[in-house]
Amino acid sequence: MHSFAPEIMLITILSLVIFSDTLAAKVKIPSVFILLIGSYSIYTWFKPAVPIDLTQHFDTIILFCIPLIFMGDALHLHFSDIKKHAWSIFYLAVVAVALSITVGASLYHFDVFAGLSLGAYVSLFAINMATDAVSVQSVLSQFKGISHDIKVLIEGESLGNDATAVIAFFFIGLPWMMSGHIDPMHATSEALRVFAVSMGMGLALGYGFYMLMKLFSDKRGELFAFVIEGYAAYVLGEEMHVSGILTLITAIIATKAWIDMDLEFEKEKEGKKRKSFFRSLRLSSVVATTKERLEYIYEMAKEFGFIAAVMIFFVLAEMVDFDKLWTYRNEILIMFGVTTLIRAVSMAKFVFFGKTVNGVKSVGTEGWFILTFSGMKGALSIILVHMIPETFEHKALFEAVTTGVVILSIFVYGTTLWTYFTFFKKEDEKKLFTH
């Protein structure tokens, strides 16, 4: 008797995606709300639709899903936007996350979570400071009135923030938590090494795939090239004991940036075209793709990421234990409140202090509000908490707190933004940056 478990699983996932998209469009709510409720309902009350034990094969699911989740968001970043907001994205993705984890870990001195070591605090906040690109995109895509600049900051943060959180967790928090001690100088040098090597490998892979794509000119081949690049970068990064996620993000963004530069070069008038050494090095006269094909690639990559996120949501559904969530309700509410407050304070940089640093733009109060409540957690937080060894005595606490924070952040942040844009902001899109 053959097992049709993979086919049934695929039917369930695609049906849930179709249903959530259709219902979200009808009732004007973010589809991620329906995906979360739907995945939990199916897993709980109609288990024949989920015949595969996803948690038993979690490592395999991670390898399959991570490149798809990050690829779409990385492809959407335009080179001109990265140049314009480079310092702002760096602040959001690196500085703000590092400071947030440090501030969160300082709660160790107040014994907020009884029994946890300082290393455990670092790990817990690294897990719960990682935003989710798919959840954020699902919520914000429903709303009009968000400026392009704010969207760029949110997308840039959701990518870089995750890479920073992963490095802080795997190379600082987790070893510290499991061993009980850490050498600060070694940890710092190791984190810097991981950043440098991951980005170096990502740039090399990005250039290689960019040049490879000049050899063919069909949208399906180009899409598959990006998919292969994402998987290759992630696996190589992990095999080299650095950050697979940062390698992946760097590779995709680098390839896309060089493609953007080629397309801009093609738009220049013939009389104004000027060859340079770097343009010659990348054969800029031979385009890797076109703007139209790039749009198709982005849309398909976004759908792949959505499907991968649904698979992770089914794992989350398995983790939802209401008795356990109720047992740790105080810890969940404390973590949710603290991470929200930390995020609000770190985003205030863009309201009150933006002009004090050259290259970091100031935003209005509305921009601060949107940035604060776009910090939804999701797939990556679930992935990280699953990576904690079973031997860790407080793993149940970590799983309950992370599950609770993911659910609260999606529904509370998402509902807050939905309420604002539905009932209080009905004017046309306007520029949120103030100069």
C-alpha positions in Angstrom: 0.0 0.0 0.0 1.5 3.3 -1.1 1.6 6.3 1.3 0.2 9.5 -0.2 1.3 11.6 2.8 3.4 14.1 0.8 0.6 14.6 -1.7 -2.0 15.1 1.1 0.3 17.5 2.9 0.8 19.6 -0.3 -3.0 19.7 -1.0 -3.5 20.9 2.6 -0.9 23.6 2.4 -2.0 24.9 -1.0 -5.7 24.8 -0.1 -5.0 26.8 3.1 -3.0 29.4 1.1 -5.8 29.7 -1.4 -8.5 29.9 1.3 -6.6 32.5 3.4 -5.9 34.7 0.4 -9.5 34.6 -0.8 -11.0 35.2 2.7 -8.4 38.0 3.5 -9.3 39.8 0.3 -13.1 39.5 1.1 -12.9 40.7 4.7 -9.9 43.0 4.3 -7.7 41.4 7.1 -4.1 40.2 6.9 -4.0 36.6 5.5 -1.4 35.6 8.2 -4.2 35.8 10.8 -6.2 33.2 8.8 -3.1 31.1 8.2 -2.3 30.8 11.9 -5.9 30.0 12.9 -6.4 27.7 10.0 -3.1 25.7 10.5 -3.9 25.2 14.2 -7.6 24.2 13.5 -6.5 21.7 10.8 -3.7 20.2 13.0 -6.0 20.0 16.0 -9.3 18.8 14.6 -8.5 17.3 11.2 -5.2 15.5 11.6 -5.6 13.3 8.5 -4.9 16.4 6.5 -1.5 16.6 8.1 -0.2 13.0 7.8 3.5 13.9 8.2 5.0 14.4 11.6 6.6 17.8 10.8 8.4 18.1 14.2 10.1 14.7 13.7 11.5 15.9 10.4 12.1 19.4 11.6 15.8 19.6 10.5 14.8 18.7 6.9 12.0 21.2 6.9 14.4 23.9 8.0 16.8 23.2 5.2 13.9 23.3 2.7 12.1 26.3 4.1 14.7 28.9 5.1 16.0 29.8 1.6 12.5 30.2 0.3 11.4 32.3 3.2 14.3 34.8 2.8 14.7 34.8 -1.0 11.5 36.8 -1.9 12.3 39.6 0.6 15.9 39.8 -0.5 14.8 40.0 -4.2 12.5 42.9 -3.5 15.2 45.2 -2.2 16.4 47.6 -5.0 20.0 48.7 -5.1 19.1 52.4 -5.2 17.0 51.9 -2.0 19.9 50.1 -0.3 22.2 53.0 -1.2 19.8 55.6 0.0 19.0 54.0 3.3 22.2 52.0 4.0 22.9 53.6 7.4 19.3 53.3 8.5 19.1 49.7 7.5 22.4 49.0 9.3 21.1 50.6 12.4 17.9 48.6 12.4 19.5 45.3 11.4 22.7 45.4 13.5 22.9 48.2 16.0 19.3 48.1 17.3 19.2 44.3 17.5 22.5 44.1 19.4 21.4 46.9 21.8 18.0 45.3 22.3 19.5 41.9 23.2 21.9 43.6 25.6 19.1 45.6 27.3 16.9 42.5 27.5 19.8 40.4 28.9 20.3 43.1 31.6 17.0 41.9 33.1 19.1 39.0 34.5 20.1 41.3 37.3 16.4 41.6 38.4 15.8 37.9 38.2 12.7 38.4 35.9 12.8 34.8 34.7 13.7 32.8 37.7 16.5 30.3 37.3 17.9 31.5 34.0 21.6 32.2 33.5 22.8 35.4 31.8 23.6 33.3 28.7 20.0 32.0 28.7 18.8 35.6 28.8 20.9 36.4 25.7 19.5 33.4 23.9 15.9 34.1 24.8 16.1 37.7 23.7 18.0 36.8 20.5 15.2 34.4 19.6 12.4 36.8 20.4 13.9 39.9 18.7 14.0 38.2 15.3 11.3 39.6 13.1 9.5 37.6 10.4 9.6 38.7 6.8 6.6 36.7 5.7 4.3 37.8 8.6 5.3 41.5 8.2 4.8 41.4 4.5 1.4 39.6 4.8 0.1 42.3 7.2 1.6 45.4 5.5 0.5 44.4 2.0 -3.1 44.9 3.1 -2.6 48.6 3.8 -2.4 51.7 1.7 -0.7 54.8 3.0 2.7 53.3 3.8 5.4 55.2 2.0 8.0 53.4 -0.1 10.8 54.6 2.2 9.2 53.0 5.3 8.6 49.8 3.3 12.3 49.7 2.4 13.3 50.1 6.1 10.9 47.4 7.2 12.1 45.0 4.5 15.8 45.8 5.1 15.3 45.3 8.8 13.4 42.0 8.5 16.4 40.5 6.6 19.3 42.0 8.5 17.7 41.7 11.8 17.3 38.0 11.4 20.9 37.5 10.4 22.1 39.4 13.4 19.7 37.5 15.8 20.9 34.2 14.4 24.6 35.0 14.9 23.9 36.3 18.4 22.0 33.1 19.2 24.3 30.4 17.7 27.7 32.0 18.3 27.1 33.8 21.6 23.9 33.0 23.5 23.6 29.2 22.9 27.2 28.3 23.8 27.1 30.6 26.8 23.8 29.1 27.9 24.8 25.5 27.5 28.3 25.8 29.0 27.6 28.4 31.7 30.5 30.6 30.7 31.9 32.6 27.8 35.1 34.5 26.8 33.9 38.0 25.8 36.9 38.6 23.5 36.6 35.2 21.8 32.8 35.6 21.4 33.2 39.1 19.9 35.9 38.0 17.5 33.9 34.9 16.5 30.8 37.0 15.8 32.9 39.4 13.6 34.5 36.5 11.8 31.1 35.0 11.1 29.8 38.4 9.7 32.9 38.8 7.5 33.2 35.3 6.2 29.4 35.0 5.6 29.2 38.2 3.7 32.4 37.5 1.7 31.1 34.1 0.6 27.7 35.7 -0.2 29.3 38.3 -2.4 31.4 35.7 -4.2 28.3 33.5 -4.8 26.2 36.5 -5.8 28.7 37.5 -8.5 29.0 33.9 -9.7 25.3 33.5 -10.2 24.9 37.0 -11.6 27.4 36.1 -14.3 25.8 32.7 -14.8 22.5 34.3 -15.5 23.9 36.2 -18.4 24.2 32.8 -20.3 20.4 32.3 -20.6 17.4 34.5 -21.0 14.1 32.9 -19.9 12.2 33.8 -16.7 11.8 30.2 -15.6 15.6 29.5 -15.8 16.3 32.8 -14.0 13.9 32.0 -11.2 15.4 28.5 -10.7 18.9 30.1 -10.7 17.8 32.3 -7.8 16.3 29.3 -6.0 19.5 27.3 -6.5 21.6 30.2 -5.4 19.6 30.5 -2.2 19.9 26.9 -1.3 23.6 26.7 -2.2 24.4 29.8 -0.2 22.6 28.6 2.9 24.1 25.1 2.8 27.6 26.4 2.1 27.4 28.9 5.0 26.2 26.2 7.4 28.9 23.7 6.2 31.6 26.4 6.7 30.3 26.9 10.3 29.3 30.5 9.7 25.8 32.0 9.1 23.9 30.3 6.3 21.2 32.9 6.5 23.6 35.9 6.2 25.4 34.1 3.3 22.0 33.5 1.6 20.8 37.1 2.1 24.1 38.6 1.0 24.3 36.4 -2.1 20.7 37.2 -3.3 21.0 40.9 -2.6 24.3 41.1 -4.4 23.0 39.3 -7.5 20.0 41.5 -7.5 22.0 44.7 -7.0 24.3 44.0 -10.0 21.2 43.2 -12.1 19.7 46.6 -10.9 22.9 48.4 -11.9 22.8 46.7 -15.4 19.2 47.7 -15.9 19.9 51.3 -14.9 22.9 51.3 -17.3 20.6 50.1 -20.1 18.2 53.0 -19.4 20.9 55.6 -19.9 21.0 57.4 -23.3 23.6 56.2 -25.7 25.4 59.4 -25.6 25.7 59.4 -21.9 26.9 55.8 -21.4 30.3 55.6 -19.9 32.2 52.4 -19.5 34.2 51.8 -16.4 36.5 49.1 -15.1 33.8 47.6 -12.8 31.2 47.7 -15.5 33.5 45.9 -17.9 34.3 43.4 -15.2 30.7 42.4 -14.9 29.9 42.6 -18.6 27.2 45.2 -18.0 26.3 45.3 -21.7 25.0 41.8 -21.4 21.9 41.9 -19.2 21.1 39.0 -16.8 17.4 39.6 -17.0 14.8 42.2 -17.8 12.5 44.3 -15.5 9.5 42.3 -16.7 11.1 39.0 -16.0 12.4 40.2 -12.7 8.8 41.1 -11.6 7.7 37.5 -12.4 10.7 36.1 -10.5 9.9 38.2 -7.4 6.2 37.2 -7.5 7.0 33.5 -7.7 9.7 33.8 -5.0 7.2 35.5 -2.8 4.7 32.7 -3.2 7.3 30.0 -2.5 8.2 31.9 0.7 4.5 32.0 1.7 4.2 28.2 1.2 7.3 27.6 3.2 6.0 29.8 6.0 2.8 27.8 6.2 4.8 24.6 6.8 6.5 26.4 9.7 3.1 27.5 11.0 2.0 23.8 11.1 5.0 23.2 13.3 3.9 26.1 15.5 0.4 24.5 15.7 2.0 21.4 17.1 3.8 23.6 19.7 0.6 25.3 20.9 -0.2 23.8 24.2 -2.8 26.1 26.0 -2.1 24.5 29.3 1.6 25.2 29.0 0.9 28.7 27.7 -1.3 29.4 30.7 1.3 28.0 33.1 3.9 30.5 31.6 1.4 33.3 31.0 3.3 35.8 33.2 6.6 35.1 31.5 5.0 35.4 28.1 3.4 38.7 28.9 6.6 40.0 30.4 8.6 39.0 27.3 6.0 40.5 25.0 5.8 43.7 26.9 9.6 44.1 27.3 10.3 43.3 23.6 7.6 45.8 22.5 9.0 48.5 24.7 12.6 47.9 23.6 11.5 48.0 20.0 9.5 51.2 20.5 12.5 52.9 22.1 15.0 51.7 19.5 12.6 53.0 16.7 12.5 56.4 18.4 15.9 56.9 17.0 14.2 57.7 13.7 11.9 60.3 15.3 14.0 62.2 17.7 17.6 61.6 16.9 17.7 60.8 13.1 19.5 64.1 12.2 22.3 63.5 14.7 23.8 60.8 12.5 24.6 61.6 8.9 22.8 59.2 6.6 20.1 58.1 9.1 16.8 59.7 8.0 14.3 61.2 10.4 10.7 60.0 10.3 7.5 61.5 11.7 5.6 60.0 14.6 3.5 58.0 12.2 6.6 56.4 10.7 7.8 55.5 14.3 4.4 53.9 15.0 4.5 51.8 11.8 8.1 50.7 12.4 7.3 49.8 16.0 4.3 47.6 15.2 5.9 46.0 12.1 8.1 43.9 14.4 6.1 40.7 14.1 7.8 37.4 15.0 7.3 34.1 13.2 9.1 31.3 11.4 12.7 32.2 12.5 11.8 32.4 16.2 10.2 29.0 16.0 13.2 27.6 14.1 15.7 28.9 16.7 13.8 27.7 19.8 13.7 24.2 18.2 17.5 24.3 17.9 17.9 24.3 21.7 19.1 20.8 22.9 16.5 18.7 24.7 18.9 18.4 27.6 18.4 22.1 28.4 16.3 22.2 31.6 14.4 25.3 30.7 13.5 24.4 27.1 9.8 24.2 28.0 9.9 27.8 29.2 11.7 28.9 26.0 9.2 27.1 23.8 6.1 28.5 25.7 7.4 32.0 25.8 8.5 32.0 22.1 5.2 30.5 21.0 3.2 33.0 23.0 5.3 36.0 21.8 4.9 34.9 18.1 1.2 34.6 18.4 0.8 37.8 20.4 3.0 39.8 18.1 1.2 38.7 14.9 -2.3 39.3 16.3 -1.7 42.4 18.6 0.7 44.2 16.2 -1.3 43.2 13.2 -4.6 44.2 14.7 -3.1 47.5 15.9 -1.9 48.4 12.3 -5.1 47.1 10.8 -7.2 49.3 13.1 -5.1 52.3 12.4 -5.1 52.0 8.6 -8.8 50.9 8.4 -10.3 53.5 10.7 -7.9 56.4 11.2 -5.8 56.7 8.0 -7.8 56.8 4.8 -5.9 59.5 2.9 -3.7 58.6 -0.1 -0.1 57.5 0.4 2.2 60.3 1.5 5.9 60.5 2.2 6.7 59.8 5.8 10.3 61.0 5.7 10.8 64.5 6.8 13.8 66.4 5.5 
